Amino acid sequence: IWTPLFALLTRPLLAMVDSLFFPGGKLDKPTLNLKLPAYLINEGRFTEALEEYESIMRHYPNEVEPYEKSIWLHVEIFKEPEKAHRVLKRAQRRNLTLDARLQRLAIPRHDLKELERKAT
């Protein structure tokens, strides 16, 4: 009984604190932080870094870096080229310009050979 009563009694105080620190209301989306996933990569926490990049892509879909780093993680770390290709397609649908080397990493090998044959 104490927990619901305590929550009920402290609600006005918490509302006042929120109005002081968030005068415009709660934030619609988290602030852009590209340093956290980079730190996680440096620590070897690749799964968590990939989750952070996915979150950034969801909230900031026009940022290029999370797409590039996700492609790199999928191909080089997790050995999942099909997922990297899906991330590349998402970036292309948004008309983002990614690094050409990372684009080549995300293209399936048989498609890459066909593109090279067409180029020559």
Summary of the structure (lengths in Angstrom):
residues: 120
radius of gyration: 21.1
end to end distance: 76.4
largest distance: 76.4
contacts: 289
relative contact order: 0.09
helix: 72%
strand: 0%
